[in-house]
Amino acid sequence: MDDLPIGPMLAVVTLLVLWSGLFTAIEAAHQHLLAQRTATRSSDKPVAELSFPLASLIFCNTLCRALVVVISTLLAIFTWAENGPWVACLGAGAVLLVFSDYLPRTLAARYPDAILAQGNNLLRLPLKIIYPAAWLLTSISRLLTRPFVRKAKVVQQSEDETLTERHAPSETVSRPHPLPGIHALDNITVNDILVPRSDVDGINLDDSIEEIIEQLRHNKRTRLPVFHSDINQVEAVLNTRHILHLLPDASLTREALLAASHEPYFVPESTPLQLQLLNFHKQQRRLGMVVDEYGEVLGIVTLEDILEEIVGEFESQHSLDNPHIHPQADGRLVIDGAASIRELNKSLGWHLPSDGPKTLNGLVTEALETIPDCPVCLKIGRYRLEILATEDNRVTRVLIWPTNPALAALPAR
């Protein structure tokens, strides 16, 4: 190490620190803008988006910081011998904290749009090229954490056992507990009640105007997202009452449709319902597009959805008005895969796990880790589920009954 090139290595360390600071600033600017999307109005400028995968940004930032520590340690050992590691630890840590974390985050909070735009211009192509390595590391981390994820127990039943349980006598179901209403809004997030994107009705601008008019004639909703090809490319939200007079004579044009629309209102998935209720009032909105941390649209949430959570405790707790629930003569229930787990628990007084997937289809596919192509029976907690039908890579009909006789299903209508 006698001929260690100290000058060039110091230059490399300085460059790595600057790059790490840039990566941190871009990530912080992205998160800052995402948090501000709840304040988006029709007069605001379009919110900037990342033009490359966020995983690549995190991967490069981590790599730069690791290289700073390694090179600093080599230089410190060369200069101070056995005291080098301590000097490198303190020096590199202080430099990284100031110039690669605190300072970039402060600048990102002040100039988020400029920093994100500059990052998109500089890093769009390199970070897309690096993405396979970041994806590999992400996949490995998910694989390592899989043993710690609680899974449902899958049970393959014989025909005799299934027939025996199907004809077992049923008793009355216990009364569900009423919802805590408005007092629980702080513990419920937008993600818990959203309408998933697969169930969202919207206007695709890539369709012909004749198809759009026909869709609007049969539509029963007041507000519809307007997008190009995919709901992730949402451009506006249409108020259908403003164009009803143009539908009978088919005089609606794309220009008139867009003129009756307003800018979309974006809501982070982790927003508590009580805060979102206030935001709806503040922004004078009734529909929000729910997005995740990467800006992907997960679905929609409406003011009516939140009000239902508040007044739900005043409704009859014993009605089976949920169209996804179909009671059977033997006391069991056939339930559609699109049914919300929270709605099932609320209607039936059940305790299906709702901290993961939000629909029955998601719960079943997570438990099986595949889409079943044949009848399969599985057990989740105190409930037995039998997949009856699948369609388009989704579980569409499931037969469910509690294994505890005291929790037998309600009688058929």
C-alpha positions as CSV (number, residue, x, y, z in Angstrom):
1,M,0.0,0.0,0.0
2,D,3.0,2.3,-0.2
3,D,2.0,3.6,-3.6
4,L,-1.6,4.1,-2.7
5,P,-3.0,6.9,-5.0
6,I,-4.4,9.1,-2.2
7,G,-5.4,12.0,-4.5
8,P,-7.5,10.0,-7.0
9,M,-9.1,8.0,-4.2
10,L,-10.1,11.2,-2.3
11,A,-11.6,12.5,-5.6
12,V,-13.5,9.2,-6.0
13,V,-14.8,9.5,-2.4
14,T,-15.9,13.1,-3.0
15,L,-17.7,12.1,-6.2
16,L,-19.5,9.1,-4.5
17,V,-20.6,11.4,-1.6
18,L,-22.0,13.9,-4.1
19,W,-23.8,11.1,-6.1
20,S,-25.2,9.7,-2.9
21,G,-26.5,13.1,-1.9
22,L,-28.2,13.4,-5.3
23,F,-29.8,10.0,-5.0
24,T,-31.1,11.0,-1.5
25,A,-32.4,14.3,-2.7
26,I,-34.3,12.7,-5.6
27,E,-35.9,10.1,-3.4
28,A,-36.8,12.7,-0.8
29,A,-38.2,15.0,-3.5
30,H,-40.3,12.2,-4.9
31,Q,-41.8,11.4,-1.4
32,H,-42.4,15.1,-0.7
33,L,-44.3,15.6,-4.0
34,L,-46.3,12.3,-3.4
35,A,-47.4,13.6,0.0
36,Q,-48.5,16.9,-1.6
37,R,-50.7,15.2,-4.2
38,T,-53.6,15.4,-1.8
39,A,-53.5,19.2,-2.4
40,T,-53.7,18.9,-6.2
41,R,-56.3,21.3,-7.7
42,S,-57.3,22.0,-11.2
43,S,-55.1,25.2,-11.3
44,D,-52.0,23.3,-10.1
45,K,-49.2,22.3,-12.5
46,P,-48.9,18.6,-13.2
47,V,-47.0,16.7,-10.5
48,A,-43.6,15.4,-11.7
49,E,-43.1,11.6,-11.6
50,L,-40.0,9.4,-11.4
51,S,-39.0,8.2,-14.9
52,F,-37.1,5.2,-13.6
53,P,-37.7,2.5,-10.9
54,L,-37.3,3.6,-7.3
55,A,-35.6,0.3,-6.5
56,S,-32.7,1.3,-8.8
57,L,-32.3,4.6,-7.0
58,I,-32.2,3.0,-3.6
59,F,-29.7,0.3,-4.9
60,C,-27.3,2.9,-6.3
61,N,-27.5,5.1,-3.2
62,T,-26.7,2.2,-0.9
63,L,-23.8,1.1,-3.2
64,C,-22.3,4.6,-3.2
65,R,-22.4,4.8,0.6
66,A,-20.8,1.4,1.0
67,L,-18.0,2.4,-1.4
68,V,-17.4,5.6,0.5
69,V,-16.9,3.6,3.8
70,V,-14.6,1.0,2.1
71,I,-12.4,3.6,0.4
72,S,-12.3,5.8,3.5
73,T,-11.2,2.9,5.6
74,L,-8.4,2.0,3.2
75,L,-7.1,5.6,3.2
76,A,-7.3,5.9,7.0
77,I,-5.4,2.6,7.5
78,F,-2.7,3.8,5.1
79,T,-2.4,7.2,6.9
80,W,-3.1,6.3,10.6
81,A,-2.3,2.5,10.7
82,E,-4.2,0.8,13.6
83,N,-6.2,3.9,14.4
84,G,-7.4,4.2,10.8
85,P,-10.7,2.2,11.2
86,W,-11.9,4.5,14.0
87,V,-11.0,7.6,12.1
88,A,-12.7,6.3,8.9
89,C,-15.8,5.3,10.9
90,L,-16.2,8.7,12.5
91,G,-15.2,10.7,9.4
92,A,-17.1,8.8,6.8
93,G,-20.2,8.7,9.1
94,A,-20.2,12.5,9.7
95,V,-19.7,13.3,6.0
96,L,-22.4,10.9,4.9
97,L,-24.9,12.2,7.5
98,V,-24.3,15.9,6.5
99,F,-23.8,15.8,2.8
100,S,-25.6,12.6,1.8
101,D,-28.6,12.8,4.1
102,Y,-29.6,15.9,6.0
103,L,-28.5,18.5,3.5
104,P,-30.0,16.8,0.4
105,R,-33.3,16.2,2.3
106,T,-33.4,19.9,3.3
107,L,-32.9,21.0,-0.3
108,A,-35.4,18.5,-1.6
109,A,-38.1,19.9,0.7
110,R,-37.4,23.4,-0.7
111,Y,-37.0,22.6,-4.4
112,P,-38.7,19.2,-5.0
113,D,-39.8,19.9,-8.6
114,A,-36.4,21.1,-9.8
115,I,-34.5,18.3,-8.1
116,L,-36.9,15.6,-9.4
117,A,-36.8,17.0,-13.0
118,Q,-33.0,17.2,-12.9
119,G,-32.8,13.6,-11.6
120,N,-35.1,12.4,-14.4
121,N,-32.9,14.1,-17.0
122,L,-29.6,12.7,-15.6
123,L,-30.6,9.2,-14.4
124,R,-33.4,8.0,-16.6
125,L,-31.4,5.7,-18.8
126,P,-28.6,4.5,-16.3
127,L,-31.1,3.5,-13.6
128,K,-33.3,1.7,-16.1
129,I,-30.2,-0.3,-17.1
130,I,-29.3,-1.1,-13.5
131,Y,-32.8,-2.2,-12.6
132,P,-32.2,-5.9,-13.2
133,A,-29.6,-5.9,-10.4
134,A,-32.0,-4.0,-8.1
135,W,-34.9,-6.4,-8.9
136,L,-32.7,-9.4,-8.1
137,L,-31.8,-8.0,-4.7
138,T,-35.5,-7.1,-4.0
139,S,-36.5,-10.7,-5.0
140,I,-33.9,-12.2,-2.7
141,S,-35.1,-10.0,0.3
142,R,-38.7,-11.1,-0.3
143,L,-37.6,-14.7,-0.5
144,L,-35.7,-14.4,2.8
145,T,-38.7,-12.8,4.6
146,R,-41.2,-15.3,3.3
147,P,-40.8,-17.7,6.2
148,F,-41.8,-14.9,8.6
149,V,-45.1,-14.3,6.7
150,R,-48.1,-15.9,8.3
151,K,-49.9,-18.1,5.9
152,A,-53.2,-19.9,5.9
153,K,-53.2,-23.6,6.3
154,V,-54.1,-25.4,3.1
155,V,-56.1,-28.6,3.6
156,Q,-56.9,-31.1,0.8
157,Q,-60.1,-32.9,1.8
158,S,-61.3,-36.3,0.8
159,E,-64.8,-36.5,-0.7
160,D,-66.2,-38.4,2.4
161,E,-64.9,-35.7,4.7
162,T,-66.3,-32.9,2.5
163,L,-69.7,-34.5,2.2
164,T,-69.9,-35.2,6.0
165,E,-69.1,-31.5,6.8
166,R,-71.5,-30.2,4.2
167,H,-74.5,-32.0,5.8
168,A,-73.5,-31.3,9.4
169,P,-76.3,-29.5,11.3
170,S,-75.9,-25.7,11.7
171,E,-76.8,-23.5,14.5
172,T,-77.5,-19.8,14.7
173,V,-74.7,-17.4,14.2
174,S,-73.5,-15.1,16.9
175,R,-74.4,-11.5,16.6
176,P,-71.7,-9.3,15.2
177,H,-70.4,-6.4,17.3
178,P,-71.4,-3.0,16.0
179,L,-68.8,-0.8,14.4
180,P,-67.2,1.9,16.4
181,G,-68.2,4.4,13.7
182,I,-66.4,7.7,13.6
183,H,-64.3,6.8,16.7
184,A,-62.5,4.1,14.6
185,L,-61.7,6.4,11.6
186,D,-58.2,7.1,12.9
187,N,-57.4,3.4,12.9
188,I,-58.8,2.8,9.3
189,T,-56.9,4.0,6.3
190,V,-58.0,4.8,2.7
191,N,-56.4,1.5,1.6
192,D,-58.9,-0.4,3.8
193,I,-62.1,0.8,2.0
194,L,-60.9,1.7,-1.5
195,V,-62.6,0.3,-4.6
196,P,-59.9,-1.7,-6.3
197,R,-58.8,-0.6,-9.8
198,S,-60.1,-3.8,-11.4
199,D,-63.6,-2.8,-10.3
200,V,-63.4,0.9,-11.2
201,D,-65.6,2.1,-14.1
202,G,-63.9,4.8,-16.2
203,I,-63.8,6.4,-19.6
204,N,-60.9,5.2,-21.9
205,L,-60.1,8.0,-24.3
206,D,-58.6,5.5,-26.7
207,D,-62.1,4.1,-27.3
208,S,-64.2,5.6,-30.1
209,I,-66.6,8.4,-29.3
210,E,-69.5,6.1,-30.2
211,E,-68.4,3.5,-27.6
212,I,-67.9,6.2,-25.0
213,I,-71.4,7.6,-25.6
214,E,-72.9,4.1,-25.3
215,Q,-71.0,3.5,-22.1
216,L,-72.2,6.8,-20.6
217,R,-75.8,6.1,-21.5
218,H,-75.7,2.9,-19.4
219,N,-73.7,4.5,-16.6
220,K,-75.2,5.1,-13.2
221,R,-72.3,6.9,-11.5
222,T,-71.9,10.6,-11.2
223,R,-68.1,10.8,-11.4
224,L,-65.9,8.6,-13.6
225,P,-62.1,8.7,-14.1
226,V,-60.9,9.6,-17.6
227,F,-57.7,7.9,-18.8
228,H,-55.7,6.8,-21.7
229,S,-55.5,3.0,-22.1
230,D,-54.8,2.3,-18.4
231,I,-56.1,3.9,-15.2
232,N,-52.4,4.7,-14.2
233,Q,-52.6,7.3,-17.0
234,V,-55.6,9.1,-15.5
235,E,-56.0,12.6,-16.9
236,A,-59.2,13.8,-15.3
237,V,-62.4,13.0,-13.5
238,L,-65.7,13.5,-15.4
239,N,-68.9,14.8,-13.8
240,T,-71.5,13.0,-15.9
241,R,-74.3,15.4,-15.0
242,H,-72.6,18.1,-17.1
243,I,-72.8,16.1,-20.4
244,L,-76.2,14.2,-19.9
245,H,-77.9,16.6,-22.4
246,L,-75.4,15.6,-25.1
247,L,-76.1,11.9,-24.9
248,P,-79.7,11.5,-26.4
249,D,-78.7,12.9,-29.8
250,A,-75.1,11.6,-29.6
251,S,-73.6,15.1,-30.0
252,L,-70.9,14.5,-27.4
253,T,-67.4,15.2,-28.5
254,R,-64.1,14.5,-26.8
255,E,-63.6,18.3,-26.3
256,A,-66.9,18.6,-24.5
257,L,-66.1,15.6,-22.4
258,L,-62.8,17.0,-21.3
259,A,-64.4,20.4,-20.7
260,A,-66.8,18.8,-18.2
261,S,-63.9,17.1,-16.4
262,H,-61.6,18.4,-13.7
263,E,-58.0,17.5,-12.6
264,P,-57.7,14.2,-10.7
265,Y,-57.3,14.4,-6.9
266,F,-54.7,11.9,-5.6
267,V,-54.8,10.3,-2.2
268,P,-52.0,8.3,-0.5
269,E,-53.1,4.9,0.5
270,S,-52.0,5.3,4.1
271,T,-54.2,8.4,4.8
272,P,-56.4,7.9,7.9
273,L,-60.1,8.2,7.1
274,Q,-60.7,11.0,9.5
275,L,-58.0,13.1,7.8
276,Q,-59.3,12.2,4.4
277,L,-62.8,13.3,5.4
278,L,-61.3,16.7,6.3
279,N,-59.3,16.8,3.0
280,F,-62.4,16.1,1.0
281,H,-64.2,19.0,2.7
282,K,-61.1,21.3,2.3
283,Q,-60.6,20.5,-1.4
284,Q,-64.3,20.4,-2.2
285,R,-63.9,16.9,-3.8
286,R,-66.0,13.8,-3.6
287,L,-63.7,11.3,-5.3
288,G,-60.0,10.6,-5.0
289,M,-57.5,8.4,-6.9
290,V,-55.7,6.2,-4.3
291,V,-52.0,5.8,-5.1
292,D,-49.2,3.8,-3.4
293,E,-45.7,5.0,-2.6
294,Y,-44.6,4.5,-6.2
295,G,-47.5,6.6,-7.6
296,E,-49.3,3.6,-9.0
297,V,-53.1,3.9,-8.9
298,L,-54.6,1.3,-6.6
299,G,-58.3,2.3,-6.9
300,I,-60.6,5.1,-5.9
301,V,-62.2,6.3,-2.7
302,T,-65.3,8.5,-2.4
303,L,-66.8,10.7,0.2
304,E,-69.8,8.2,0.3
305,D,-67.4,5.4,1.2
306,I,-66.2,7.2,4.3
307,L,-69.7,8.2,5.3
308,E,-70.7,4.6,5.2
309,E,-68.0,3.8,7.7
310,I,-69.5,6.4,10.0
311,V,-73.1,5.5,9.8
312,G,-72.6,1.8,9.4
313,E,-73.2,1.2,13.1
314,F,-76.8,2.7,12.7
315,E,-77.7,0.2,10.0
316,S,-79.1,-3.2,10.6
317,Q,-76.3,-5.6,11.6
318,H,-78.3,-8.7,10.6
319,S,-79.2,-7.9,7.0
320,L,-77.5,-9.8,4.1
321,D,-77.8,-7.0,1.6
322,N,-74.3,-7.6,0.4
323,P,-74.8,-8.8,-3.2
324,H,-71.6,-10.8,-3.0
325,I,-73.1,-13.2,-0.3
326,H,-75.3,-16.1,-1.4
327,P,-76.6,-18.2,1.5
328,Q,-77.2,-21.9,0.8
329,A,-79.9,-24.2,2.1
330,D,-77.4,-26.1,4.2
331,G,-76.4,-23.0,6.1
332,R,-73.1,-22.4,4.2
333,L,-72.3,-19.4,2.1
334,V,-71.2,-19.0,-1.5
335,I,-69.3,-15.7,-1.7
336,D,-68.0,-13.9,-4.8
337,G,-64.2,-13.6,-5.0
338,A,-64.5,-9.8,-5.4
339,A,-66.1,-9.4,-2.0
340,S,-64.3,-7.1,0.4
341,I,-63.0,-9.0,3.5
342,R,-63.9,-6.0,5.7
343,E,-67.5,-6.0,4.4
344,L,-67.7,-9.8,5.0
345,N,-66.5,-9.4,8.6
346,K,-68.9,-6.5,9.1
347,S,-72.0,-8.3,7.6
348,L,-71.4,-11.7,9.1
349,G,-69.6,-11.0,12.3
350,W,-66.6,-13.0,11.1
351,H,-62.9,-12.5,11.8
352,L,-61.2,-13.3,8.4
353,P,-57.7,-11.7,8.4
354,S,-57.9,-8.2,6.8
355,D,-54.4,-6.9,7.4
356,G,-53.2,-8.2,4.1
357,P,-55.3,-8.7,0.9
358,K,-58.5,-6.7,0.8
359,T,-60.7,-9.1,-1.2
360,L,-61.6,-12.8,-0.8
361,N,-59.8,-13.5,-4.1
362,G,-56.6,-11.9,-2.8
363,L,-56.8,-13.8,0.5
364,V,-57.2,-17.2,-1.2
365,T,-54.5,-16.6,-3.8
366,E,-52.1,-15.4,-1.1
367,A,-52.7,-18.5,0.9
368,L,-52.3,-20.9,-2.1
369,E,-49.6,-18.8,-3.8
370,T,-51.2,-19.8,-7.1
371,I,-54.5,-19.6,-9.0
372,P,-56.2,-23.0,-8.5
373,D,-57.3,-24.8,-11.7
374,C,-59.3,-27.4,-9.8
375,P,-61.5,-27.6,-6.7
376,V,-59.3,-27.0,-3.6
377,C,-60.2,-26.7,0.0
378,L,-58.2,-24.7,2.5
379,K,-58.5,-23.6,6.1
380,I,-58.0,-20.0,7.2
381,G,-58.3,-19.5,11.0
382,R,-61.7,-21.0,12.0
383,Y,-63.1,-21.0,8.5
384,R,-63.1,-23.6,5.7
385,L,-63.0,-22.4,2.1
386,E,-63.7,-24.4,-1.0
387,I,-62.9,-22.8,-4.4
388,L,-65.8,-23.4,-6.7
389,A,-64.9,-21.4,-9.8
390,T,-62.0,-19.4,-11.2
391,E,-62.0,-17.0,-14.2
392,D,-59.4,-14.7,-15.8
393,N,-56.7,-15.6,-13.3
394,R,-59.1,-14.8,-10.4
395,V,-61.1,-16.8,-7.9
396,T,-64.7,-15.9,-8.6
397,R,-66.8,-18.1,-6.3
398,V,-65.9,-19.6,-2.9
399,L,-67.9,-21.8,-0.5
400,I,-67.2,-20.8,3.1
401,W,-68.4,-22.2,6.4
402,P,-67.1,-21.9,10.0
403,T,-65.5,-25.0,11.5
404,N,-66.9,-24.0,14.9
405,P,-70.5,-25.1,15.2
406,A,-71.3,-22.0,17.3
407,L,-70.4,-19.9,14.3
408,A,-72.6,-21.6,11.7
409,A,-73.7,-19.5,8.7
410,L,-77.0,-17.7,8.5
411,P,-80.0,-19.5,6.9
412,A,-80.9,-19.0,3.3
413,R,-83.1,-16.2,2.3
